[in-house]
Amino acid sequence: MGYTAKLGLHGRYGGYALVTGAARGIGRAFATYLAADGFDLLLVDREASETEALAEELAAKHGIDTRALICDLAEPGLLAKAEEWAKTYEIGLLVNNAGISLLDPFFDIPLDAHLATLDVNCRATLVLTYVVGQSMTSRGRGGIIIVSSASALSGSPYFCHYAATKGYGLNLAAGLWSELRGSGVDALAVCPGMTDTKPVQDQGLGDDLPFYVPLAGPEPVALAALRALGKQPALIPTWADRMSAGLLSKLLPRGWTLSIMKRSIEKMRR
């Protein structure tokens, strides 16, 4: 898929776009679309070489200012960094994309790993949304995207804590969408299903998926989210994911849904 779509978001929000988890997958797709739309970029990731290479590539291709901000979002000093970024750069669009997803029985995952997941998926999202969002509201324009997950709609066995953290992002964005209407600041939660990203590839989750669990590419997810920003509070980005979510989270009782998901995940884990 090409990255030539002219979205008009830079004209609406201005300034820089800050994208977390920018080096790979959905974050990389967001960054690439936003560069083509004219945004200068702040690319936040802990993978230094990949983030710096992407920043150089997009700067050369689009003639924009790109900054690779190498940062582990779980670190205690994130608040000070976020305040410095908001003070130094006019951030017109924030994409909270970085996340940790661990596939295993809940009690087999060390508590430290659960806490790191909470720090990245919830605490970092809260800190960046609060600090950057305050600057947006003072200017009277801006956009905030929080990448949630379709698992936030029902919960998920073997992804218990991940799904719970993604429910946080979904509800934070939906509440802000309503609270900020008319202020010039837009908010959106995007809830993709199974997406072909490195964590999915590393855990073998894209292999032998059942028919009701489609595998989407990161580009359609990012593009659909950018097109929906300012129009609705939450988005399931692809047609196939909407069909799957409708079957699993609306038409069937939750107990049936969770049983189906458990059997499917156990089959993928073998």
ChimeraX commands (.cxc) that place a marker at each C-alpha (Angstrom):
marker #1 position 0.00,0.00,0.00 radius 0.5
marker #1 position 1.32,3.42,-0.92 radius 0.5
marker #1 position 1.66,6.33,1.46 radius 0.5
marker #1 position 0.46,9.07,-0.86 radius 0.5
marker #1 position -2.94,9.73,0.73 radius 0.5
marker #1 position -3.39,13.47,1.37 radius 0.5
marker #1 position -5.27,13.54,4.62 radius 0.5
marker #1 position -5.29,17.27,5.34 radius 0.5
marker #1 position -4.49,16.69,9.00 radius 0.5
marker #1 position -1.43,18.92,9.08 radius 0.5
marker #1 position -3.53,21.83,7.91 radius 0.5
marker #1 position -6.04,21.09,10.67 radius 0.5
marker #1 position -3.66,20.50,13.57 radius 0.5
marker #1 position -0.29,21.97,12.52 radius 0.5
marker #1 position 3.11,21.45,14.11 radius 0.5
marker #1 position 4.78,18.14,14.84 radius 0.5
marker #1 position 3.27,14.69,15.10 radius 0.5
marker #1 position 4.59,12.63,18.01 radius 0.5
marker #1 position 4.34,8.88,17.43 radius 0.5
marker #1 position 5.31,6.33,20.08 radius 0.5
marker #1 position 6.46,2.87,19.11 radius 0.5
marker #1 position 7.40,4.46,15.81 radius 0.5
marker #1 position 10.16,2.13,14.61 radius 0.5
marker #1 position 8.00,-0.79,13.52 radius 0.5
marker #1 position 4.53,-1.99,12.63 radius 0.5
marker #1 position 1.54,0.27,13.16 radius 0.5
marker #1 position 3.68,3.10,14.56 radius 0.5
marker #1 position 5.92,3.08,11.50 radius 0.5
marker #1 position 2.83,3.16,9.27 radius 0.5
marker #1 position 1.44,6.15,11.19 radius 0.5
marker #1 position 4.76,7.98,10.90 radius 0.5
marker #1 position 5.01,7.35,7.19 radius 0.5
marker #1 position 1.49,8.54,6.42 radius 0.5
marker #1 position 1.95,11.63,8.58 radius 0.5
marker #1 position 5.24,12.49,6.88 radius 0.5
marker #1 position 3.49,12.31,3.50 radius 0.5
marker #1 position 0.77,14.61,4.89 radius 0.5
marker #1 position 3.37,17.27,5.74 radius 0.5
marker #1 position 3.95,16.83,9.48 radius 0.5
marker #1 position 7.33,17.24,11.06 radius 0.5
marker #1 position 7.88,14.17,13.21 radius 0.5
marker #1 position 8.93,13.20,16.73 radius 0.5
marker #1 position 9.58,9.46,16.60 radius 0.5
marker #1 position 9.64,7.90,20.07 radius 0.5
marker #1 position 10.98,4.38,20.47 radius 0.5
marker #1 position 13.60,2.48,22.44 radius 0.5
marker #1 position 15.04,0.86,19.27 radius 0.5
marker #1 position 17.70,3.45,18.44 radius 0.5
marker #1 position 19.07,2.25,15.11 radius 0.5
marker #1 position 15.67,1.56,13.53 radius 0.5
marker #1 position 14.16,4.82,14.77 radius 0.5
marker #1 position 17.10,6.90,13.58 radius 0.5
marker #1 position 17.07,5.19,10.18 radius 0.5
marker #1 position 13.34,5.87,9.77 radius 0.5
marker #1 position 13.81,9.50,10.76 radius 0.5
marker #1 position 16.56,9.94,8.17 radius 0.5
marker #1 position 14.51,8.18,5.48 radius 0.5
marker #1 position 11.38,10.28,6.00 radius 0.5
marker #1 position 13.30,13.55,6.29 radius 0.5
marker #1 position 15.08,12.90,3.01 radius 0.5
marker #1 position 11.95,11.80,1.17 radius 0.5
marker #1 position 9.57,14.54,2.35 radius 0.5
marker #1 position 11.83,17.45,3.29 radius 0.5
marker #1 position 10.51,17.56,6.86 radius 0.5
marker #1 position 12.14,17.88,10.25 radius 0.5
marker #1 position 12.31,14.50,11.97 radius 0.5
marker #1 position 13.64,13.83,15.47 radius 0.5
marker #1 position 14.40,10.34,16.80 radius 0.5
marker #1 position 13.62,10.52,20.52 radius 0.5
marker #1 position 15.10,7.34,21.95 radius 0.5
marker #1 position 13.17,6.51,25.10 radius 0.5
marker #1 position 11.90,3.56,27.10 radius 0.5
marker #1 position 8.38,4.64,27.99 radius 0.5
marker #1 position 8.44,2.51,31.14 radius 0.5
marker #1 position 11.22,4.60,32.67 radius 0.5
marker #1 position 10.43,6.74,35.75 radius 0.5
marker #1 position 11.64,9.96,34.08 radius 0.5
marker #1 position 9.00,10.00,31.35 radius 0.5
marker #1 position 7.04,12.91,32.84 radius 0.5
marker #1 position 10.05,15.25,32.72 radius 0.5
marker #1 position 10.78,14.20,29.14 radius 0.5
marker #1 position 7.17,14.69,28.07 radius 0.5
marker #1 position 7.11,18.17,29.59 radius 0.5
marker #1 position 10.34,19.06,27.78 radius 0.5
marker #1 position 8.99,17.77,24.45 radius 0.5
marker #1 position 5.76,19.74,24.85 radius 0.5
marker #1 position 7.73,22.89,25.74 radius 0.5
marker #1 position 10.25,22.53,22.89 radius 0.5
marker #1 position 7.94,21.47,20.06 radius 0.5
marker #1 position 4.44,22.49,19.02 radius 0.5
marker #1 position 2.85,19.05,18.90 radius 0.5
marker #1 position -0.31,19.07,16.84 radius 0.5
marker #1 position -0.95,15.34,16.73 radius 0.5
marker #1 position -0.17,12.65,19.30 radius 0.5
marker #1 position -0.27,8.95,18.46 radius 0.5
marker #1 position -0.04,6.73,21.55 radius 0.5
marker #1 position 0.89,3.52,19.78 radius 0.5
marker #1 position 3.66,1.86,21.83 radius 0.5
marker #1 position 2.59,-1.20,23.72 radius 0.5
marker #1 position 3.68,-4.45,25.31 radius 0.5
marker #1 position 1.74,-7.65,24.59 radius 0.5
marker #1 position 2.67,-10.85,26.41 radius 0.5
marker #1 position 1.03,-14.16,25.48 radius 0.5
marker #1 position 1.01,-16.67,28.34 radius 0.5
marker #1 position -1.18,-17.79,31.22 radius 0.5
marker #1 position -1.62,-14.82,33.56 radius 0.5
marker #1 position 0.16,-16.37,36.54 radius 0.5
marker #1 position 3.06,-17.67,34.41 radius 0.5
marker #1 position 4.08,-14.12,33.53 radius 0.5
marker #1 position 6.33,-12.50,36.17 radius 0.5
marker #1 position 4.76,-9.63,38.06 radius 0.5
marker #1 position 7.59,-7.32,36.94 radius 0.5
marker #1 position 6.57,-7.97,33.33 radius 0.5
marker #1 position 2.93,-7.18,34.14 radius 0.5
marker #1 position 4.02,-3.93,35.79 radius 0.5
marker #1 position 6.15,-2.96,32.77 radius 0.5
marker #1 position 3.12,-3.61,30.55 radius 0.5
marker #1 position 1.04,-1.37,32.80 radius 0.5
marker #1 position 3.69,1.36,32.64 radius 0.5
marker #1 position 3.89,1.39,28.84 radius 0.5
marker #1 position 0.27,0.66,27.91 radius 0.5
marker #1 position -1.40,2.84,30.57 radius 0.5
marker #1 position 0.96,5.12,32.49 radius 0.5
marker #1 position 2.86,6.37,29.44 radius 0.5
marker #1 position -0.40,6.91,27.57 radius 0.5
marker #1 position -1.76,8.90,30.50 radius 0.5
marker #1 position 1.38,11.02,30.90 radius 0.5
marker #1 position 1.72,11.90,27.21 radius 0.5
marker #1 position -2.00,12.49,26.72 radius 0.5
marker #1 position -2.16,14.76,29.76 radius 0.5
marker #1 position 1.00,16.80,29.10 radius 0.5
marker #1 position 0.67,17.12,25.33 radius 0.5
marker #1 position -3.12,17.44,25.49 radius 0.5
marker #1 position -2.88,20.41,27.86 radius 0.5
marker #1 position -0.76,22.24,25.27 radius 0.5
marker #1 position -3.30,21.38,22.58 radius 0.5
marker #1 position -6.25,22.66,24.57 radius 0.5
marker #1 position -4.43,25.92,25.30 radius 0.5
marker #1 position -3.92,26.42,21.54 radius 0.5
marker #1 position -7.43,25.30,20.67 radius 0.5
marker #1 position -6.41,22.59,18.21 radius 0.5
marker #1 position -4.86,19.15,18.14 radius 0.5
marker #1 position -5.49,15.46,17.69 radius 0.5
marker #1 position -4.93,12.50,20.02 radius 0.5
marker #1 position -5.00,8.87,18.88 radius 0.5
marker #1 position -4.74,5.98,21.33 radius 0.5
marker #1 position -4.09,2.57,19.81 radius 0.5
marker #1 position -6.23,0.15,21.78 radius 0.5
marker #1 position -7.16,-3.36,20.67 radius 0.5
marker #1 position -10.18,-5.42,19.72 radius 0.5
marker #1 position -9.34,-7.50,22.80 radius 0.5
marker #1 position -10.41,-4.49,24.89 radius 0.5
marker #1 position -14.01,-5.14,23.82 radius 0.5
marker #1 position -14.31,-8.52,25.55 radius 0.5
marker #1 position -11.10,-9.43,27.36 radius 0.5
marker #1 position -8.94,-12.33,26.25 radius 0.5
marker #1 position -7.55,-15.50,27.80 radius 0.5
marker #1 position -3.74,-15.66,27.72 radius 0.5
marker #1 position -3.76,-11.90,27.05 radius 0.5
marker #1 position -5.64,-11.07,30.27 radius 0.5
marker #1 position -3.55,-8.12,31.42 radius 0.5
marker #1 position -2.87,-6.81,27.90 radius 0.5
marker #1 position -6.60,-6.71,27.13 radius 0.5
marker #1 position -7.25,-4.96,30.44 radius 0.5
marker #1 position -4.66,-2.26,29.70 radius 0.5
marker #1 position -6.11,-1.75,26.24 radius 0.5
marker #1 position -9.53,-1.23,27.80 radius 0.5
marker #1 position -7.98,1.70,29.66 radius 0.5
marker #1 position -6.89,3.35,26.41 radius 0.5
marker #1 position -10.25,2.75,24.76 radius 0.5
marker #1 position -12.19,4.36,27.58 radius 0.5
marker #1 position -9.75,7.25,28.03 radius 0.5
marker #1 position -10.00,8.21,24.35 radius 0.5
marker #1 position -13.77,7.77,24.20 radius 0.5
marker #1 position -14.29,9.97,27.24 radius 0.5
marker #1 position -11.96,12.64,25.88 radius 0.5
marker #1 position -13.77,12.58,22.53 radius 0.5
marker #1 position -16.96,13.65,24.29 radius 0.5
marker #1 position -15.34,16.01,26.79 radius 0.5
marker #1 position -13.33,17.90,24.16 radius 0.5
marker #1 position -16.00,18.25,21.47 radius 0.5
marker #1 position -16.12,21.81,20.23 radius 0.5
marker #1 position -12.69,22.63,21.69 radius 0.5
marker #1 position -10.72,22.06,18.47 radius 0.5
marker #1 position -9.01,18.99,19.98 radius 0.5
marker #1 position -10.06,15.59,18.66 radius 0.5
marker #1 position -9.57,12.19,20.29 radius 0.5
marker #1 position -9.91,8.67,18.90 radius 0.5
marker #1 position -9.35,5.13,20.08 radius 0.5
marker #1 position -8.48,2.66,17.35 radius 0.5
marker #1 position -9.12,-1.01,18.12 radius 0.5
marker #1 position -7.35,-3.27,15.63 radius 0.5
marker #1 position -7.66,-7.01,15.71 radius 0.5
marker #1 position -4.77,-9.34,14.95 radius 0.5
marker #1 position -2.22,-7.22,13.06 radius 0.5
marker #1 position 0.90,-8.40,11.24 radius 0.5
marker #1 position 3.51,-6.79,13.50 radius 0.5
marker #1 position 6.75,-8.06,15.03 radius 0.5
marker #1 position 5.23,-9.22,18.35 radius 0.5
marker #1 position 2.64,-11.24,16.42 radius 0.5
marker #1 position 5.34,-12.69,14.16 radius 0.5
marker #1 position 7.69,-13.47,17.07 radius 0.5
marker #1 position 4.97,-15.35,18.97 radius 0.5
marker #1 position 3.74,-17.18,15.85 radius 0.5
marker #1 position 0.23,-15.80,16.23 radius 0.5
marker #1 position -0.27,-15.18,12.54 radius 0.5
marker #1 position -0.02,-18.88,11.71 radius 0.5
marker #1 position -3.14,-20.98,11.12 radius 0.5
marker #1 position -5.62,-18.36,12.26 radius 0.5
marker #1 position -9.27,-19.45,12.36 radius 0.5
marker #1 position -11.56,-17.88,9.75 radius 0.5
marker #1 position -13.11,-15.50,12.29 radius 0.5
marker #1 position -9.73,-13.96,13.25 radius 0.5
marker #1 position -8.45,-12.00,10.24 radius 0.5
marker #1 position -4.84,-10.81,10.03 radius 0.5
marker #1 position -4.54,-7.16,8.95 radius 0.5
marker #1 position -1.48,-5.24,7.81 radius 0.5
marker #1 position -0.37,-2.19,9.82 radius 0.5
marker #1 position -0.96,0.25,6.94 radius 0.5
marker #1 position -4.77,-0.16,6.71 radius 0.5
marker #1 position -5.01,0.22,10.49 radius 0.5
marker #1 position -3.07,3.49,10.54 radius 0.5
marker #1 position -4.78,4.96,7.49 radius 0.5
marker #1 position -8.28,4.15,8.74 radius 0.5
marker #1 position -7.48,5.75,12.10 radius 0.5
marker #1 position -6.16,8.94,10.54 radius 0.5
marker #1 position -9.22,9.22,8.32 radius 0.5
marker #1 position -11.58,8.68,11.28 radius 0.5
marker #1 position -9.94,11.17,13.65 radius 0.5
marker #1 position -12.42,13.92,14.53 radius 0.5
marker #1 position -15.40,11.94,13.26 radius 0.5
marker #1 position -16.07,9.35,15.98 radius 0.5
marker #1 position -14.82,8.27,19.42 radius 0.5
marker #1 position -13.61,4.78,18.55 radius 0.5
marker #1 position -12.85,2.74,15.47 radius 0.5
marker #1 position -12.42,-0.90,14.56 radius 0.5
marker #1 position -10.29,-0.19,11.51 radius 0.5
marker #1 position -10.91,-2.90,8.91 radius 0.5
marker #1 position -14.07,-4.48,7.55 radius 0.5
marker #1 position -12.85,-7.96,8.46 radius 0.5
marker #1 position -12.10,-6.90,12.04 radius 0.5
marker #1 position -15.54,-5.31,12.35 radius 0.5
marker #1 position -17.17,-8.55,11.21 radius 0.5
marker #1 position -15.06,-10.56,13.67 radius 0.5
marker #1 position -15.74,-8.15,16.54 radius 0.5
marker #1 position -19.46,-8.17,15.77 radius 0.5
marker #1 position -19.52,-11.96,15.94 radius 0.5
marker #1 position -17.36,-12.34,19.04 radius 0.5
marker #1 position -18.32,-9.33,21.17 radius 0.5
marker #1 position -21.92,-8.55,20.20 radius 0.5
marker #1 position -23.77,-11.56,18.82 radius 0.5
marker #1 position -22.45,-14.24,21.18 radius 0.5
marker #1 position -22.61,-14.31,24.98 radius 0.5
marker #1 position -19.30,-13.30,26.51 radius 0.5
marker #1 position -18.71,-16.75,28.00 radius 0.5
marker #1 position -19.04,-18.33,24.55 radius 0.5
marker #1 position -16.75,-15.70,23.05 radius 0.5
marker #1 position -14.05,-16.30,25.65 radius 0.5
marker #1 position -14.29,-20.07,25.22 radius 0.5
marker #1 position -13.89,-19.74,21.46 radius 0.5
marker #1 position -10.94,-17.40,21.88 radius 0.5
marker #1 position -9.32,-19.72,24.42 radius 0.5
marker #1 position -9.51,-22.73,22.10 radius 0.5
marker #1 position -8.19,-20.70,19.18 radius 0.5
marker #1 position -5.23,-19.29,21.12 radius 0.5
marker #1 position -4.35,-22.67,22.58 radius 0.5
marker #1 position -4.29,-24.09,19.05 radius 0.5
marker #1 position -1.99,-21.28,17.86 radius 0.5
marker #1 position 0.33,-21.79,20.82 radius 0.5
marker #1 position 0.95,-25.49,20.10 radius 0.5
marker link #1:1,2 radius 0.2
marker link #1:2,3 radius 0.2
marker link #1:3,4 radius 0.2
marker link #1:4,5 radius 0.2
marker link #1:5,6 radius 0.2
marker link #1:6,7 radius 0.2
marker link #1:7,8 radius 0.2
marker link #1:8,9 radius 0.2
marker link #1:9,10 radius 0.2
marker link #1:10,11 radius 0.2
marker link #1:11,12 radius 0.2
marker link #1:12,13 radius 0.2
marker link #1:13,14 radius 0.2
marker link #1:14,15 radius 0.2
marker link #1:15,16 radius 0.2
marker link #1:16,17 radius 0.2
marker link #1:17,18 radius 0.2
marker link #1:18,19 radius 0.2
marker link #1:19,20 radius 0.2
marker link #1:20,21 radius 0.2
marker link #1:21,22 radius 0.2
marker link #1:22,23 radius 0.2
marker link #1:23,24 radius 0.2
marker link #1:24,25 radius 0.2
marker link #1:25,26 radius 0.2
marker link #1:26,27 radius 0.2
marker link #1:27,28 radius 0.2
marker link #1:28,29 radius 0.2
marker link #1:29,30 radius 0.2
marker link #1:30,31 radius 0.2
marker link #1:31,32 radius 0.2
marker link #1:32,33 radius 0.2
marker link #1:33,34 radius 0.2
marker link #1:34,35 radius 0.2
marker link #1:35,36 radius 0.2
marker link #1:36,37 radius 0.2
marker link #1:37,38 radius 0.2
marker link #1:38,39 radius 0.2
marker link #1:39,40 radius 0.2
marker link #1:40,41 radius 0.2
marker link #1:41,42 radius 0.2
marker link #1:42,43 radius 0.2
marker link #1:43,44 radius 0.2
marker link #1:44,45 radius 0.2
marker link #1:45,46 radius 0.2
marker link #1:46,47 radius 0.2
marker link #1:47,48 radius 0.2
marker link #1:48,49 radius 0.2
marker link #1:49,50 radius 0.2
marker link #1:50,51 radius 0.2
marker link #1:51,52 radius 0.2
marker link #1:52,53 radius 0.2
marker link #1:53,54 radius 0.2
marker link #1:54,55 radius 0.2
marker link #1:55,56 radius 0.2
marker link #1:56,57 radius 0.2
marker link #1:57,58 radius 0.2
marker link #1:58,59 radius 0.2
marker link #1:59,60 radius 0.2
marker link #1:60,61 radius 0.2
marker link #1:61,62 radius 0.2
marker link #1:62,63 radius 0.2
marker link #1:63,64 radius 0.2
marker link #1:64,65 radius 0.2
marker link #1:65,66 radius 0.2
marker link #1:66,67 radius 0.2
marker link #1:67,68 radius 0.2
marker link #1:68,69 radius 0.2
marker link #1:69,70 radius 0.2
marker link #1:70,71 radius 0.2
marker link #1:71,72 radius 0.2
marker link #1:72,73 radius 0.2
marker link #1:73,74 radius 0.2
marker link #1:74,75 radius 0.2
marker link #1:75,76 radius 0.2
marker link #1:76,77 radius 0.2
marker link #1:77,78 radius 0.2
marker link #1:78,79 radius 0.2
marker link #1:79,80 radius 0.2
marker link #1:80,81 radius 0.2
marker link #1:81,82 radius 0.2
marker link #1:82,83 radius 0.2
marker link #1:83,84 radius 0.2
marker link #1:84,85 radius 0.2
marker link #1:85,86 radius 0.2
marker link #1:86,87 radius 0.2
marker link #1:87,88 radius 0.2
marker link #1:88,89 radius 0.2
marker link #1:89,90 radius 0.2
marker link #1:90,91 radius 0.2
marker link #1:91,92 radius 0.2
marker link #1:92,93 radius 0.2
marker link #1:93,94 radius 0.2
marker link #1:94,95 radius 0.2
marker link #1:95,96 radius 0.2
marker link #1:96,97 radius 0.2
marker link #1:97,98 radius 0.2
marker link #1:98,99 radius 0.2
marker link #1:99,100 radius 0.2
marker link #1:100,101 radius 0.2
marker link #1:101,102 radius 0.2
marker link #1:102,103 radius 0.2
marker link #1:103,104 radius 0.2
marker link #1:104,105 radius 0.2
marker link #1:105,106 radius 0.2
marker link #1:106,107 radius 0.2
marker link #1:107,108 radius 0.2
marker link #1:108,109 radius 0.2
marker link #1:109,110 radius 0.2
marker link #1:110,111 radius 0.2
marker link #1:111,112 radius 0.2
marker link #1:112,113 radius 0.2
marker link #1:113,114 radius 0.2
marker link #1:114,115 radius 0.2
marker link #1:115,116 radius 0.2
marker link #1:116,117 radius 0.2
marker link #1:117,118 radius 0.2
marker link #1:118,119 radius 0.2
marker link #1:119,120 radius 0.2
marker link #1:120,121 radius 0.2
marker link #1:121,122 radius 0.2
marker link #1:122,123 radius 0.2
marker link #1:123,124 radius 0.2
marker link #1:124,125 radius 0.2
marker link #1:125,126 radius 0.2
marker link #1:126,127 radius 0.2
marker link #1:127,128 radius 0.2
marker link #1:128,129 radius 0.2
marker link #1:129,130 radius 0.2
marker link #1:130,131 radius 0.2
marker link #1:131,132 radius 0.2
marker link #1:132,133 radius 0.2
marker link #1:133,134 radius 0.2
marker link #1:134,135 radius 0.2
marker link #1:135,136 radius 0.2
marker link #1:136,137 radius 0.2
marker link #1:137,138 radius 0.2
marker link #1:138,139 radius 0.2
marker link #1:139,140 radius 0.2
marker link #1:140,141 radius 0.2
marker link #1:141,142 radius 0.2
marker link #1:142,143 radius 0.2
marker link #1:143,144 radius 0.2
marker link #1:144,145 radius 0.2
marker link #1:145,146 radius 0.2
marker link #1:146,147 radius 0.2
marker link #1:147,148 radius 0.2
marker link #1:148,149 radius 0.2
marker link #1:149,150 radius 0.2
marker link #1:150,151 radius 0.2
marker link #1:151,152 radius 0.2
marker link #1:152,153 radius 0.2
marker link #1:153,154 radius 0.2
marker link #1:154,155 radius 0.2
marker link #1:155,156 radius 0.2
marker link #1:156,157 radius 0.2
marker link #1:157,158 radius 0.2
marker link #1:158,159 radius 0.2
marker link #1:159,160 radius 0.2
marker link #1:160,161 radius 0.2
marker link #1:161,162 radius 0.2
marker link #1:162,163 radius 0.2
marker link #1:163,164 radius 0.2
marker link #1:164,165 radius 0.2
marker link #1:165,166 radius 0.2
marker link #1:166,167 radius 0.2
marker link #1:167,168 radius 0.2
marker link #1:168,169 radius 0.2
marker link #1:169,170 radius 0.2
marker link #1:170,171 radius 0.2
marker link #1:171,172 radius 0.2
marker link #1:172,173 radius 0.2
marker link #1:173,174 radius 0.2
marker link #1:174,175 radius 0.2
marker link #1:175,176 radius 0.2
marker link #1:176,177 radius 0.2
marker link #1:177,178 radius 0.2
marker link #1:178,179 radius 0.2
marker link #1:179,180 radius 0.2
marker link #1:180,181 radius 0.2
marker link #1:181,182 radius 0.2
marker link #1:182,183 radius 0.2
marker link #1:183,184 radius 0.2
marker link #1:184,185 radius 0.2
marker link #1:185,186 radius 0.2
marker link #1:186,187 radius 0.2
marker link #1:187,188 radius 0.2
marker link #1:188,189 radius 0.2
marker link #1:189,190 radius 0.2
marker link #1:190,191 radius 0.2
marker link #1:191,192 radius 0.2
marker link #1:192,193 radius 0.2
marker link #1:193,194 radius 0.2
marker link #1:194,195 radius 0.2
marker link #1:195,196 radius 0.2
marker link #1:196,197 radius 0.2
marker link #1:197,198 radius 0.2
marker link #1:198,199 radius 0.2
marker link #1:199,200 radius 0.2
marker link #1:200,201 radius 0.2
marker link #1:201,202 radius 0.2
marker link #1:202,203 radius 0.2
marker link #1:203,204 radius 0.2
marker link #1:204,205 radius 0.2
marker link #1:205,206 radius 0.2
marker link #1:206,207 radius 0.2
marker link #1:207,208 radius 0.2
marker link #1:208,209 radius 0.2
marker link #1:209,210 radius 0.2
marker link #1:210,211 radius 0.2
marker link #1:211,212 radius 0.2
marker link #1:212,213 radius 0.2
marker link #1:213,214 radius 0.2
marker link #1:214,215 radius 0.2
marker link #1:215,216 radius 0.2
marker link #1:216,217 radius 0.2
marker link #1:217,218 radius 0.2
marker link #1:218,219 radius 0.2
marker link #1:219,220 radius 0.2
marker link #1:220,221 radius 0.2
marker link #1:221,222 radius 0.2
marker link #1:222,223 radius 0.2
marker link #1:223,224 radius 0.2
marker link #1:224,225 radius 0.2
marker link #1:225,226 radius 0.2
marker link #1:226,227 radius 0.2
marker link #1:227,228 radius 0.2
marker link #1:228,229 radius 0.2
marker link #1:229,230 radius 0.2
marker link #1:230,231 radius 0.2
marker link #1:231,232 radius 0.2
marker link #1:232,233 radius 0.2
marker link #1:233,234 radius 0.2
marker link #1:234,235 radius 0.2
marker link #1:235,236 radius 0.2
marker link #1:236,237 radius 0.2
marker link #1:237,238 radius 0.2
marker link #1:238,239 radius 0.2
marker link #1:239,240 radius 0.2
marker link #1:240,241 radius 0.2
marker link #1:241,242 radius 0.2
marker link #1:242,243 radius 0.2
marker link #1:243,244 radius 0.2
marker link #1:244,245 radius 0.2
marker link #1:245,246 radius 0.2
marker link #1:246,247 radius 0.2
marker link #1:247,248 radius 0.2
marker link #1:248,249 radius 0.2
marker link #1:249,250 radius 0.2
marker link #1:250,251 radius 0.2
marker link #1:251,252 radius 0.2
marker link #1:252,253 radius 0.2
marker link #1:253,254 radius 0.2
marker link #1:254,255 radius 0.2
marker link #1:255,256 radius 0.2
marker link #1:256,257 radius 0.2
marker link #1:257,258 radius 0.2
marker link #1:258,259 radius 0.2
marker link #1:259,260 radius 0.2
marker link #1:260,261 radius 0.2
marker link #1:261,262 radius 0.2
marker link #1:262,263 radius 0.2
marker link #1:263,264 radius 0.2
marker link #1:264,265 radius 0.2
marker link #1:265,266 radius 0.2
marker link #1:266,267 radius 0.2
marker link #1:267,268 radius 0.2
marker link #1:268,269 radius 0.2
marker link #1:269,270 radius 0.2
view
